[in-house]
């Protein structure tokens, strides 16, 4: 698999996991409260590694 396609697949998998986690927590009465700038840096850092 080409590196770009593998990176895209990893990014999609990560996004799906984060969405699933958010939905699970919301269904159980919890909400994630994060600083938007820190969250952005964290997510971009995951995608760049």
Helices and strands as residue ranges (DSSP letters): H 3-27, H 36-48
